[in-house]
Amino acid sequence: MKKIVLFGAGQFGAMISRLIGTGYAISCFADNYEGKWGTTLAGIPVVSPKESMLFDPDCFCICVMDEERAGQMETQIRKLGFNGPILRPDALRTFDARVATMRLLAEQIQEEKIPGDVAELGVFRGDFAVLINAAFPDRTIHLFDTFEGFPPKDVEIEQEQGFSGAKAGDFAETAKDIVAKRLPCPEQAVFHKGYFPATFRSCMEKTFAFVSVDADLYAPTAAALPLFWDRLSTGGAMLIHDVNSTQYTGAGKAVREFCTEKGLLPMPVCDLHGSVVLRKP
Ligand SMILES: C[S@@+](CC[C@H](N)C(=O)[O-])C[C@H]1O[C@@H](n2cnc3c(N)ncnc32)[C@H](O)[C@@H]1O
């Protein structure tokens, strides 16, 4: 078994530690931020890059997605005298566990003829909505977003509670028309532009088979969970982004509160952003 050091003790590092397959034994995380040294991440010790060399690793894995930073970290490892292989998880840009999960759920929902529309809360420029629309070409897709970025009142809660560093207007560089033009089946789309949950009013009588919740913040996630769950068909699924995120912690708090109240256990997805699935029994 090869001894591997994961360089970068952040959100990506944590998920990469879970994706590492048989054949590797993780010795530790290395990180340049002194405040993390001596702590653990996903049960693995975090040490300085210099100290990680004491584990006599067979290889390193760079756990950041930013190309420039990854290059700098690689140079740093070489300067520490490591001559072995340095892995870059580039495949994670190509293969995405969240997308695969959505497609598998879609295949099953279609095959089992589970009734209902599909929806996404938090659309931004439509990267994920395009894929949902393609996976459910015969179903109405409801798209909820301000299309003006994070609402100030939700961001206030984030700041008061210390959930994230979100700013009002983050993700504002979009528009309904930009998304509409990208959809493969635009005739199926119903746009609900504005503040969620106010925009849900017209959906009170709807039934859903699949819902993606990707609003990042506590308030819209907490509002969305009961509204969609109560209208989800038996066998329907909700895929919620950022639940195990270290960047946006409010979404996870909202999901944990909701699941405790309903007696549910979310199924984790090993994507880079800590998504979970809630399935309606
Ligand atoms: C991370 S982005 C969504 C990314 C998108 N799902 C994708 O795959 O590219 C989060 C979105 O949530 C929206 N959002 C957050 N809170 C909202 C609220 N209360 N009402 C409506 N939209 C909200 C933001 O405007 C932003 O576009």
The ligand as an ORCA input file, in Angstrom:
! r2SCAN-3c Opt
* xyz 0 1
  C     -24.483     28.626     -5.915
  S     -25.682     29.498     -6.801
  C     -26.522     28.212     -7.685
  C     -25.627     27.457     -8.627
  C     -26.352     26.612     -9.632
  N     -27.197     25.603     -9.025
  C     -25.360     25.954    -10.581
  O     -25.327     24.723    -10.664
  O     -24.587     26.659    -11.227
  C     -26.829     29.960     -5.538
  C     -28.032     30.720     -6.069
  O     -29.010     30.796     -5.048
  C     -29.752     31.977     -5.232
  N     -30.460     32.315     -3.991
  C     -29.958     32.308     -2.730
  N     -30.912     32.688     -1.849
  C     -32.053     32.903     -2.561
  C     -33.387     33.279     -2.209
  N     -33.787     33.517     -0.940
  N     -34.298     33.416     -3.205
  C     -33.949     33.159     -4.501
  N     -32.708     32.803     -4.890
  C     -31.766     32.671     -3.930
  C     -28.690     32.991     -5.642
  O     -29.253     34.073     -6.346
  C     -27.723     32.152     -6.491
  O     -27.961     32.300     -7.862
*
